[in-house]
Amino acid sequence: MAVAINQHHGFKPFSRSQRCKLQSFSHLDQTILELNRATLSHHSFKQKQKLQQQQHTHLLESEEADIIHRSFSTPCLPLTTLSSGEDLPSSSHPRIEIVRGSGAPVHALVVEVAIAMASGLHPKPLPNGLGGAYLFCNPISGKNIAVAKPVDEEPLALNNPKDLGSQLPGQPGLKTSIRIGEAATRELAAYLLDHGSFAAVPPTALVKFSHASFFANEAPKLASLQRFIGHAFDAGELGPSLYSVSSVHQIGILDIRLLNLDRHAGNMLVMNHGFVPGVAAHLVPIDHGFCLPEWLDDPYFEWLHWPQASTPFSNSELDYISKLDPFKDAQILRSELPLLRESSIRVLVVCTIFLKHAAAAGLCLTDIGLLMTREFCGGKETPSELETICSQVKASVPLDVPNNNNEEEEGTSCEISGISFGDMRKGEWESFLEIFDKVLCGVFGNKQV
């Protein structure tokens, strides 16, 4: 789904071919087309403002009714394609297009951002963080609606606006197990894997922008787009004892599955409507660009020593964990995010299996997190228990005979500093999982899960 905008006259009239294509769209997209036709230059400013108000009201009603069902996503494109002069409007005609992401919440978010761009309001650069990030607000209410993070403005990336490097995509990033230019894909992965909004990851999509407000604006921008979450504080501004056990558990379960390398207090938000003095506050997780590393890297879990993490899982949480299917999740990522490397998908599978065994054995979040975290002693870093187990299992896997169908990942430029599964052929990977499951049964003393 894409919306083209004329900076001088509001919505830019669509061509005849565009109108024919739009006839097959949903009622919401037809409304956008009608608004596009209606907002011609002979309308007064007040008439234009009234139409925008009506459109905004319709959007809110349509989101509540959940009437947007179909995905109009286009294939995910690499940065080289995006910058090679494809047929997109110039930056003088702002445009937003969904690349990856679907569902009513995502489509409603993109339409709201398109309306904000049409109103003439420019995205506001955010000063915090190490990468480029831009805030969109609603032109009627003034409320913040979305945050965009361009791929080429990530920390150390070529167009980083904060003078933090100028390296090409694919090189090792701040976390060497996550490459420059691949954080946005992981933002969407976290949303896709948060089944039933268990941990409340905000709606997220990969989009293409063409907008003059962005840094280095001559080429269209590939960016993650995430719903802005209104919050009173972040988790670092209040004592951890104030947060609900359930929200800490839900975030922790997600972090373990994704092997999150950067779950700090600043990316857990205390909800506005959920914070009441004396009442446990609800947390919402954001910023998942440093999850799903290419190998078993050292995670960082801010919640690791919080009192809630030592509380046993509830029956509903145990039920959620038991129903997790790492192989189905892996297929979701392969289908929806084809540029995500297989080595990262296999890390998800390993960590999810580990979580399922540990939870079934009665371990709490703290117990599991400690088994996944490296220790520092005498200035030296020692592998985590999970890394030790995986290293032993991997060493016991019989090697396949090399053939022309080698499924090993090629073209890696990252220096691996942990246990990787990307170099294993299909047969070796299947043997690893079989042995790994049996070893965990022995370690935790439970049956296969």
C-alpha positions as CSV (number, residue, x, y, z in Angstrom):
1,M,0.0,0.0,0.0
2,A,1.4,3.4,-0.9
3,V,0.2,7.0,-0.7
4,A,1.6,9.7,-2.9
5,I,1.5,13.3,-1.6
6,N,1.9,16.7,-3.2
7,Q,3.5,19.2,-0.8
8,H,1.8,22.3,-2.3
9,H,-1.8,20.9,-2.8
10,G,-2.2,18.2,-0.1
11,F,-2.9,14.8,-1.7
12,K,-1.5,14.4,-5.3
13,P,-4.1,13.3,-7.8
14,F,-3.5,9.7,-8.9
15,S,-3.0,8.7,-12.5
16,R,-5.6,6.6,-14.4
17,S,-3.6,3.4,-14.0
18,Q,-3.2,4.1,-10.2
19,R,-7.0,4.6,-10.0
20,C,-7.7,1.3,-11.7
21,K,-5.3,-0.5,-9.3
22,L,-6.9,1.2,-6.3
23,Q,-10.4,-0.1,-7.3
24,S,-9.5,-3.5,-5.9
25,F,-8.4,-2.1,-2.5
26,S,-10.3,-2.1,0.7
27,H,-12.9,0.5,1.7
28,L,-10.3,2.4,3.7
29,D,-8.0,2.7,0.7
30,Q,-11.0,3.9,-1.4
31,T,-11.6,6.6,1.2
32,I,-8.0,7.8,0.8
33,L,-8.6,7.9,-3.0
34,E,-11.8,10.0,-2.6
35,L,-10.0,12.3,-0.3
36,N,-7.2,12.6,-2.8
37,R,-9.7,13.6,-5.5
38,A,-11.5,16.0,-3.2
39,T,-8.6,18.0,-2.0
40,L,-8.0,20.1,-5.1
41,S,-6.5,23.5,-5.1
42,H,-9.9,25.3,-5.4
43,H,-10.9,24.2,-1.9
44,S,-10.4,26.6,0.9
45,F,-8.1,25.8,3.8
46,K,-11.1,25.3,6.2
47,Q,-12.7,22.8,3.8
48,K,-9.4,20.9,3.5
49,Q,-9.1,20.8,7.3
50,K,-12.6,19.6,7.7
51,L,-12.0,16.7,5.2
52,Q,-8.8,15.7,7.2
53,Q,-10.8,15.7,10.4
54,Q,-13.4,13.4,8.8
55,Q,-10.7,11.1,7.5
56,H,-9.1,10.9,10.9
57,T,-12.4,10.0,12.5
58,H,-13.0,7.3,9.9
59,L,-9.5,5.9,10.5
60,L,-10.2,5.5,14.2
61,E,-13.5,3.9,13.6
62,S,-12.1,1.5,11.0
63,E,-9.3,0.4,13.3
64,E,-11.8,-0.4,16.0
65,A,-13.9,-2.3,13.6
66,D,-10.8,-4.2,12.4
67,I,-11.9,-3.9,8.8
68,I,-8.5,-3.9,7.2
69,H,-7.8,-7.5,6.4
70,R,-5.6,-7.8,3.4
71,S,-1.9,-7.2,3.0
72,F,-0.6,-5.1,0.1
73,S,3.1,-5.8,0.9
74,T,5.7,-5.7,-1.8
75,P,8.8,-7.9,-1.9
76,C,11.5,-6.9,0.6
77,L,14.3,-5.1,-1.3
78,P,18.0,-4.8,-0.4
79,L,19.6,-1.4,0.1
80,T,21.4,-1.6,-3.3
81,T,18.1,-1.9,-5.1
82,L,16.5,0.9,-3.1
83,S,19.3,3.3,-4.0
84,S,19.7,2.4,-7.7
85,G,17.1,4.7,-9.2
86,E,13.9,2.6,-9.1
87,D,10.7,4.2,-10.3
88,L,9.6,6.1,-7.1
89,P,8.5,9.7,-6.7
90,S,11.3,12.1,-5.9
91,S,11.7,13.5,-2.4
92,S,9.6,16.5,-3.5
93,H,6.6,14.2,-3.5
94,P,6.5,12.5,-0.1
95,R,5.5,8.8,-0.2
96,I,5.3,5.9,2.2
97,E,4.9,2.3,1.1
98,I,4.7,-1.0,3.1
99,V,7.5,-3.4,2.3
100,R,6.9,-6.0,5.0
101,G,4.2,-6.2,7.6
102,S,0.4,-6.8,7.5
103,G,-2.7,-6.7,9.6
104,A,-5.2,-4.0,10.6
105,P,-2.9,-2.4,13.2
106,V,0.0,-2.0,10.8
107,H,-2.2,-0.7,7.9
108,A,-3.9,1.8,10.2
109,L,-0.6,3.0,11.4
110,V,0.8,3.6,7.9
111,V,-2.3,5.4,6.8
112,E,-2.1,7.7,9.8
113,V,1.6,8.5,9.0
114,A,0.6,9.2,5.3
115,I,-2.0,11.7,6.5
116,A,0.5,13.4,8.8
117,M,2.9,13.7,5.8
118,A,0.0,15.1,3.6
119,S,-0.7,17.7,6.2
120,G,2.7,19.2,5.7
121,L,4.0,18.3,9.1
122,H,7.6,17.1,9.0
123,P,8.9,14.1,11.1
124,K,10.8,15.3,14.1
125,P,14.4,14.0,14.6
126,L,14.8,12.4,18.0
127,P,18.0,13.5,19.8
128,N,18.3,10.3,22.0
129,G,19.8,7.1,20.8
130,L,22.7,6.3,18.6
131,G,20.9,6.0,15.3
132,G,18.6,8.2,13.3
133,A,15.0,8.1,14.6
134,Y,12.1,10.3,13.6
135,L,8.8,11.0,15.3
136,F,5.5,11.5,13.5
137,C,2.5,13.2,15.1
138,N,-1.2,13.5,14.3
139,P,-1.9,16.8,12.5
140,I,-5.3,17.2,14.2
141,S,-4.6,16.1,17.8
142,G,-0.9,16.7,18.0
143,K,-0.4,13.4,19.6
144,N,2.7,11.3,18.7
145,I,1.7,8.3,16.5
146,A,4.9,6.6,15.2
147,V,8.6,6.3,15.3
148,A,10.6,5.6,12.1
149,K,14.2,4.3,12.1
150,P,15.9,4.4,8.7
151,V,18.2,1.4,7.9
152,D,21.0,3.6,6.6
153,E,21.1,5.7,9.7
154,E,21.7,2.9,12.2
155,P,24.7,3.2,14.5
156,L,27.9,2.9,12.4
157,A,25.9,3.0,9.2
158,L,26.8,5.1,6.2
159,N,24.3,7.9,6.7
160,N,24.2,8.0,10.5
161,P,23.3,11.6,11.4
162,K,25.1,11.5,14.8
163,D,28.6,11.0,13.4
164,L,28.8,7.4,14.6
165,G,30.5,5.7,11.7
166,S,30.1,5.5,8.0
167,Q,30.3,1.8,7.2
168,L,28.5,-0.1,4.5
169,P,25.6,-2.5,5.2
170,G,26.6,-6.1,6.1
171,Q,29.6,-5.1,8.2
172,P,29.7,-5.9,12.0
173,G,27.7,-3.4,14.0
174,L,27.9,-2.3,17.6
175,K,27.0,-5.9,18.4
176,T,29.3,-7.9,16.2
177,S,26.7,-10.7,15.8
178,I,24.3,-8.2,14.3
179,R,25.3,-6.5,11.1
180,I,24.8,-2.9,10.1
181,G,21.6,-2.3,8.3
182,E,19.8,-5.4,9.7
183,A,18.3,-4.0,12.9
184,A,15.0,-2.9,11.3
185,T,14.3,-6.4,10.1
186,R,14.7,-7.6,13.7
187,E,12.3,-4.9,14.9
188,L,9.6,-6.5,12.7
189,A,10.7,-10.0,13.7
190,A,10.0,-9.3,17.4
191,Y,6.5,-8.1,16.5
192,L,5.8,-11.1,14.3
193,L,6.9,-13.5,17.1
194,D,4.9,-11.8,19.8
195,H,2.0,-14.1,19.4
196,G,-1.3,-12.8,20.6
197,S,0.5,-9.6,21.7
198,F,1.7,-11.6,24.7
199,A,4.5,-9.1,25.6
200,A,2.7,-6.1,23.9
201,V,5.3,-5.4,21.3
202,P,3.9,-2.3,19.4
203,P,2.7,-2.8,15.8
204,T,5.7,-2.7,13.5
205,A,6.4,-2.7,9.8
206,L,9.2,-2.2,7.3
207,V,8.4,0.7,5.0
208,K,9.9,2.8,2.3
209,F,9.9,6.6,2.7
210,S,10.5,9.3,0.2
211,H,10.5,12.5,2.2
212,A,12.7,15.6,2.2
213,S,12.9,15.7,6.0
214,F,15.1,12.6,6.3
215,F,18.9,12.9,6.5
216,A,20.5,12.2,3.0
217,N,17.1,12.5,1.4
218,E,17.9,12.0,-2.3
219,A,17.1,8.3,-2.3
220,P,14.0,6.4,-0.9
221,K,14.6,5.2,2.7
222,L,14.0,1.7,4.0
223,A,13.0,2.0,7.7
224,S,11.3,0.3,10.5
225,L,8.0,2.0,11.5
226,Q,6.6,1.4,15.0
227,R,3.5,2.7,16.8
228,F,4.5,5.3,19.4
229,I,3.6,4.2,22.9
230,G,2.4,6.9,25.2
231,H,4.2,6.4,28.5
232,A,4.8,8.2,31.8
233,F,8.3,6.9,32.4
234,D,10.7,4.2,31.3
235,A,11.7,1.4,33.6
236,G,14.9,3.2,34.6
237,E,13.1,6.1,36.2
238,L,11.2,4.0,38.8
239,G,12.1,1.2,41.2
240,P,11.7,-2.3,39.7
241,S,9.5,-3.4,42.5
242,L,6.7,-1.2,41.1
243,Y,6.2,-3.3,38.0
244,S,3.7,-6.1,37.6
245,V,5.0,-9.6,37.7
246,S,3.1,-10.5,34.6
247,S,4.6,-7.8,32.4
248,V,8.1,-8.6,33.6
249,H,7.5,-12.3,32.9
250,Q,6.1,-11.6,29.5
251,I,9.0,-9.4,28.4
252,G,11.5,-11.9,29.9
253,I,10.0,-14.8,28.0
254,L,10.2,-12.8,24.7
255,D,13.8,-11.8,25.4
256,I,14.9,-15.4,26.1
257,R,13.3,-16.6,22.9
258,L,15.0,-13.9,20.8
259,L,18.2,-13.9,22.8
260,N,18.0,-10.1,23.3
261,L,21.4,-8.5,23.6
262,D,20.1,-5.1,24.7
263,R,17.1,-5.3,27.1
264,H,18.0,-2.3,29.2
265,A,15.7,-0.2,31.4
266,G,15.2,2.6,28.8
267,N,13.5,0.3,26.3
268,M,10.8,-0.9,28.7
269,L,8.1,1.8,28.9
270,V,5.8,2.4,31.9
271,M,2.3,2.9,30.4
272,N,0.5,6.2,31.1
273,H,-2.8,4.6,31.7
274,G,-1.3,1.8,33.7
275,F,0.7,3.7,36.3
276,V,-1.2,4.5,39.5
277,P,0.7,5.1,42.8
278,G,0.5,2.0,44.9
279,V,-0.6,-0.2,42.0
280,A,1.8,-2.4,40.0
281,A,2.6,-0.7,36.6
282,H,2.5,-2.4,33.2
283,L,5.6,-2.4,31.0
284,V,5.8,-2.3,27.2
285,P,8.9,-3.5,25.3
286,I,10.4,-1.5,22.4
287,D,13.7,-1.4,20.5
288,H,14.4,-5.0,19.3
289,G,17.1,-4.2,16.8
290,F,19.7,-6.2,18.8
291,C,17.8,-9.5,19.1
292,L,18.2,-12.7,17.1
293,P,22.0,-12.5,16.8
294,E,23.8,-14.7,14.3
295,W,25.4,-16.8,17.0
296,L,25.0,-17.4,20.8
297,D,26.2,-14.0,21.9
298,D,26.1,-12.7,25.4
299,P,22.6,-11.3,26.2
300,Y,21.8,-8.4,28.5
301,F,18.6,-8.8,30.6
302,E,17.9,-5.8,32.8
303,W,15.2,-7.8,34.6
304,L,17.6,-10.6,35.5
305,H,17.8,-9.7,39.2
306,W,14.5,-8.0,39.6
307,P,12.3,-9.7,42.3
308,Q,9.6,-10.5,39.7
309,A,12.1,-12.6,37.8
310,S,12.5,-15.0,40.7
311,T,8.7,-15.5,41.0
312,P,7.6,-18.8,39.5
313,F,5.7,-18.7,36.2
314,S,1.9,-18.7,36.4
315,N,-0.1,-21.5,34.9
316,S,-1.1,-19.3,32.0
317,E,2.5,-18.4,31.3
318,L,3.6,-22.1,31.4
319,D,0.7,-22.9,29.0
320,Y,1.9,-20.1,26.6
321,I,5.5,-21.5,26.8
322,S,4.4,-25.1,26.2
323,K,2.5,-24.1,23.1
324,L,5.4,-22.3,21.5
325,D,6.5,-24.0,18.3
326,P,10.0,-23.0,17.4
327,F,9.8,-24.6,14.0
328,K,6.6,-22.8,13.1
329,D,8.2,-19.6,14.3
330,A,11.2,-20.3,12.1
331,Q,9.0,-20.8,9.1
332,I,7.2,-17.5,9.8
333,L,10.5,-15.6,9.7
334,R,11.7,-17.4,6.5
335,S,8.5,-16.5,4.8
336,E,7.9,-13.0,6.1
337,L,11.6,-11.8,6.4
338,P,13.6,-13.6,3.6
339,L,16.6,-11.3,4.2
340,L,17.0,-12.5,7.8
341,R,19.9,-14.9,7.9
342,E,19.3,-18.6,8.7
343,S,21.9,-18.5,11.4
344,S,19.7,-16.1,13.4
345,I,16.6,-18.1,12.8
346,R,18.4,-21.2,14.2
347,V,19.4,-19.2,17.3
348,L,15.6,-18.6,17.8
349,V,15.0,-22.3,17.6
350,V,17.7,-23.3,20.1
351,C,16.7,-20.6,22.6
352,T,13.0,-21.5,22.4
353,I,13.7,-25.2,22.9
354,F,15.9,-24.3,25.9
355,L,13.2,-22.1,27.4
356,K,10.5,-24.8,27.0
357,H,12.7,-27.5,28.8
358,A,13.7,-25.1,31.5
359,A,10.2,-23.8,32.2
360,A,8.8,-27.4,32.2
361,A,11.5,-28.3,34.8
362,G,10.2,-25.5,37.1
363,L,13.0,-22.9,36.6
364,C,12.1,-19.2,36.9
365,L,13.2,-16.3,34.7
366,T,16.3,-15.6,36.8
367,D,17.4,-19.2,36.7
368,I,17.0,-19.4,32.9
369,G,18.6,-16.0,32.3
370,L,21.7,-16.9,34.3
371,L,22.1,-20.1,32.3
372,M,22.2,-18.1,29.1
373,T,24.5,-15.3,30.3
374,R,28.3,-15.3,30.3
375,E,30.3,-14.8,33.5
376,F,33.3,-12.5,34.0
377,C,35.9,-13.7,36.4
378,G,39.4,-12.3,36.8
379,G,39.0,-10.1,33.7
380,K,38.1,-13.1,31.6
381,E,34.8,-14.0,30.0
382,T,33.6,-17.6,30.4
383,P,30.9,-19.2,28.1
384,S,27.4,-19.5,29.4
385,E,25.9,-22.9,30.4
386,L,23.8,-22.8,27.2
387,E,26.9,-22.2,25.1
388,T,28.7,-25.0,26.8
389,I,25.9,-27.4,26.1
390,C,25.6,-26.4,22.5
391,S,29.3,-26.6,22.0
392,Q,29.4,-30.2,23.3
393,V,26.4,-31.2,21.3
394,K,27.7,-29.6,18.1
395,A,31.0,-31.4,18.5
396,S,29.2,-34.8,18.7
397,V,27.2,-34.3,15.5
398,P,28.5,-36.4,12.6
399,L,29.5,-34.3,9.6
400,D,27.6,-34.7,6.4
401,V,29.6,-35.4,3.2
402,P,30.0,-32.2,1.3
403,N,27.9,-31.9,-1.8
404,N,26.6,-29.4,-4.4
405,N,23.6,-28.7,-2.2
406,N,25.6,-27.2,0.6
407,E,23.2,-25.1,2.6
408,E,25.9,-23.3,4.6
409,E,25.6,-19.6,4.7
410,E,28.0,-17.8,2.4
411,G,29.5,-14.4,2.2
412,T,29.9,-13.8,6.0
413,S,32.1,-11.0,7.0
414,C,31.6,-11.2,10.7
415,E,34.2,-12.7,13.0
416,I,32.3,-15.2,15.0
417,S,32.9,-15.1,18.7
418,G,30.3,-17.6,19.9
419,I,28.6,-20.8,19.0
420,S,27.1,-20.5,15.5
421,F,24.6,-22.8,13.7
422,G,24.8,-21.2,10.3
423,D,27.7,-23.4,9.1
424,M,25.7,-26.6,9.6
425,R,24.1,-28.4,6.7
426,K,20.5,-29.5,6.9
427,G,21.3,-33.0,8.0
428,E,23.8,-31.8,10.6
429,W,21.3,-29.3,11.9
430,E,18.6,-31.9,12.3
431,S,21.1,-34.2,14.1
432,F,22.1,-31.4,16.4
433,L,18.5,-30.7,17.4
434,E,17.8,-34.4,18.1
435,I,20.9,-34.7,20.4
436,F,20.2,-31.2,21.9
437,D,16.7,-32.2,23.0
438,K,18.0,-35.5,24.6
439,V,20.8,-33.6,26.4
440,L,18.3,-31.1,27.8
441,C,16.1,-33.9,29.0
442,G,19.0,-35.1,31.1
443,V,20.1,-31.7,32.3
444,F,16.6,-30.7,33.5
445,G,15.3,-34.1,34.3
446,N,12.1,-33.8,32.3
447,K,10.6,-35.5,29.3
448,Q,10.8,-34.3,25.8
449,V,8.7,-31.1,25.3
